[in-house]
Amino acid sequence: MIQFERFTLSNGLRVIVHQDMSTPMAVLDIMYDVGARDENPGKTGFAHLFEHLMFGGSVNIPNYDEPLQMAGGENNAYTTNDLTNYYIQLPAENLETAFWLESDRMLSLAFGEKSLETQRKVVCEEFKEHYLTKPYGDAWHKMRELSYKVHPYRWMTIGKELSHIENAKLEDVQHFFFKHYRPVNAVMVVAGNVTTEKVKALAEKWFADIPAGEKYKRNLPQEPGQAEERRMEIKANVPLDALYKCWHIAGRLDRKYYITDLLTDILSGGGSSRLYQSLVKEKKLFSNIECYHFGSTDAGLLAIEGKLVKGVKIEEAEKAVDMELDKMKNELVKETELQKVKNKTESMIAFEDMSVMSRANSLAYYEILGDAAWMNFELEKYGSVTVDDILQESKNIFHDSNCNTIYYLSNN
């Protein structure tokens, strides 16, 4: 069990303290309940742009990295479709430096045309490099648009179009910041060689007088059930033909999420998994093939993607994938096969829990989902999944009218 204490400041900032005296380090993790799904469809890529802007200096601290490096710390951040996370790790005796840096960022970024222009360039280059010029780079842009018609998961975190970032105005950016990056919309986790008493004192000193902001209430359009199969063909200058298939699955807070997670591992969790054994090793149709899901909070996608062996017809490869999925829908998996992926999941969770950084991140994530304590019940939820559940969920997911397929063909 991961032990923690929690309190809330008068401005609504939720603070979680996780003590671990076996390390000389401390972690400060701030998670904002905002991601790409919260963007205006005509102004996408803002959440990700902010991840870059947050390192461009704040009102009283023009250079974020310098004082942190002097304190022996390191930091990073990431943005998803669901949330944004910033984290610092540093020697515990220098913890106050982290509070100083993060509170100033939350109070107000140093908004300026210069900072915006610098980070805009960085993000635009990233967009071009990873999504426009890279082989298969646009596959997921296209797949999201094919799979989602109304939900904002239909665009990627980087943004829907390059022009949205190119045309981002300073006032748009400021409005987005003051709407979402507020104490009332954030969770702060302090973990490692710390005491609740010290964290309380530092939180009051550095964060209590930041204006609360308004609690952001999500009201996103819900994706209707898909009623017919959707297909698309892309021809491009890529080395090999590739097959992409996606099906809609339940959201993160549904019990079916845990069933689906194990199901993807049975199909594709390493060298002994079904898709690899059958389609790569035995039939030699694919050079590699993966099955995974996006782990998204709202109803997400399960994906199968693979690069074909040169000379293999894509229809033949797709048929072989369908045959493997038919087995999942019509035959119970063996208890031993299910147990194997449960064991793998258990050891993965245990391995993640070894690092204080990872524990801090998980506490913040589950608190955003609903309650930090939920992280202690994950294993039970996986443990309760039966072979009958796997069969039933395979039937629910893998049917034609729930399927989106892209043939990504090489024109070489």
BAVOKOL-534752 format. One record per residue (C-alpha): residue in one letter; x, y, z. Coordinates in steps of 0.05 Angstrom, whole numbers, plus 5000, padded with zeros to 4 digits. Layout:
N
aXYZ;...
// end
This chain:
412
m500050005000;i502550694982;q501351135043;f499951885036;e496752475070;r492853035037;f490353735050;t487354295008;l489455025008;s484255575013;n485055714938;g483054994921;l489954704907;r489953974928;v496453754960;i498553024971;v504552835013;h507952165006;q513752045054;d519551595037;m525551695084;s529751175047;t531651674994;p535452335001;m531252624944;a524552974939;v519753024881;l514753584868;d509653394816;i504153854792;m498753574748;y493754024714;d486953754694;v487653994623;g489653654558;a488553694484;r481253474491;d479854144526;e481954564466;n477554954418;p477154544353;g479355154315;k485355284361;t488654614375;g495554454401;f495154964457;a496054474515;h502454214483;l504754914466;f504055084540;e508654514560;h513954894521;l511955594544;m512255364617;f519755314610;g520456014580;g520756374647;s515656664694;v514257354723;n519857364775;i524356814747;p526756954676;n530656304672;y527355684700;d533055184691;e538855564721;p536655594794;l534154884790;q540854624765;m544355014820;a539954644870;g542053974839;g535153854808;e532353614743;n525453714713;n521053514656;a513853534632;y508953184586;t502153324557;t496852814536;n489852884508;d487452854580;l492453214625;t498853614633;n504353444682;y510553814707;y515453484754;i521953654791;q526653194828;l532053494872;p535753364938;a530653414994;e534453975030;n533254424969;l525854284965;e523955014974;t527255174907;a522054734873;f516355084910;w519155764890;l519855574816;e513055224809;s509055744847;d511756304804;r509955914741;m502955794768;l502156524788;s503756754718;l508056574660;a512357114629;f507657214571;g510957584515;e511257584440;k518557374442;s517356754486;l511256564445;e515056644380;t520956224405;q516555644429;r511855694369;k517955564324;v520054964366;v513054654364;c512254794289;e518854444275;e516753854318;f510153814279;k513753814212;e519153334233;h514752804268;y508152864231;l509253154162;t516052914136;k517052274176;p514851624141;y507851414167;g507952064208;d500852264190;a497851564202;w495051734272;h492552424250;k488552064197;m486451484242;r483751954296;e479652334245;l477051674217;s475251384286;y472452004321;k467152444291;v465252904349;h469652764410;p475953204415;y480352584414;r479752674339;w486053094341;m492952924369;t496353294426;i500953654378;g494753964346;k490153834288;e493554294238;l500254654236;s496555314221;h493255304290;i499955394324;e502655854270;n496656314281;a496356274357;k495556984384;l498257224451;e491257374479;d488856664459;v494756374496;q493656804558;h486256634560;f487855884556;f492855954613;f488356324661;k482555864646;h486255214660;y492855304697;r489855514763;p490455234834;v483254994832;n484754574770;a491254264796;v493953724842;m500853784874;v504353174900;v510653234943;a514152574954;g520652304982;n524652535043;v519453035066;t514553135124;t507353355118;e508853915167;k514354205123;v510254125059;k504354475092;a508755065113;l511955125043;a505255045007;e502155605050;k508256045039;w508855964964;f502055764936;a496556004984;d496056714956;i495556514882;p488456684858;a484256044856;g481456124786;e474755834766;k473755084769;y473654844697;k467554414683;r468253944625;n462453874578;l465353494519;p461253214462;q460652454472;e462452014413;p456251624390;g457050864380;q460150714312;a455050384267;e459050204205;e466049994186;r470550564162;r476450484115;m481750924084;e487650814037;i493851244038;k499351193986;a506051504004;n513551463996;v514550954053;p519050334053;l513649814070;d506149734068;a503049814137;l496349614166;y492850024220;k486449794253;c482650114311;w476549944353;h472850364404;i473550134477;a471050334546;g473850924584;r479050914640;l474050874698;d470250274670;r471849564695;k472249374621;y478649794617;y482449264658;i479748704615;t481849064552;d488749214580;l489948464593;l486848284526;t491848714488;d497548384526;i495047684506;l495147914434;s501648294435;g505448284500;g512248064475;g515347484437;s510546944461;s504247344447;r499047104396;l500047614341;y507547564342;q507746804344;s502646714289;l503747294241;v511147464249;k514446794267;e510046264235;k506546584175;k511947124163;l506747634140;f509048214184;s516048444201;n513048714266;i506048774295;e503349104359;c496749134396;y495749664449;h490650174473;f491350914486;g489850904561;s485351514552;t480551764606;d474451794561;a472451214515;g478851054477;l481650624422;l484849944418;a489849924360;i493349394320;e498849634274;g504149264235;k509149344178;l508448804125;v513948364097;k515548604027;g511348243974;v505648054022;k498848293999;i495548744050;e488848394043;e492147724060;a495548034121;e488948354145;k485347684137;a490547344180;v489547884235;d482047774231;m483047024241;e486847144305;l481347604330;d476047084312;k479646604359;m479247124415;k471747194402;n470146454397;e474846084444;l476446184517;v483746354529;k487445864575;e487746044649;t495345994645;e495546494587;l491346994626;q495446874690;k501847014651;v499547704629;k496847854699;n503747684729;k507048134677;t502348704696;e503648594770;s511148614762;m510649234718;i506549594772;a511449364826;f517349614784;e514050294773;d512650354847;m520050284862;s521650994839;v519251574882;m518251984819;s513551464790;r509551404856;a508652164857;n506252154786;s501251594799;l498451934861;a497252574820;y494152184763;y489251794806;e487352414844;i485652754778;l481652134758;g477752164823;d481851934884;a489351824896;a487651214939;w485350844876;m492550694858;n492650194915;f487049774884;e489549704813;l492249004824;e485648754853;k482049024791;y486748644744;g486348034789;s478747994784;v478847914708;t476747214685;v477546824619;d470046934609;d471047684614;i476447654560;l471847264514;q465847724525;e469948364516;s473148084453;k466147984425;n464248694446;i470249014414;f472248624352;h466348694306;d466349014237;s461749594252;n466449814308;c472649784264;n476850314230;t482250094180;i487750454143;y491850124088;y498250534087;l501350324020;s508350433994;n508450743924;n515550493914;
// end
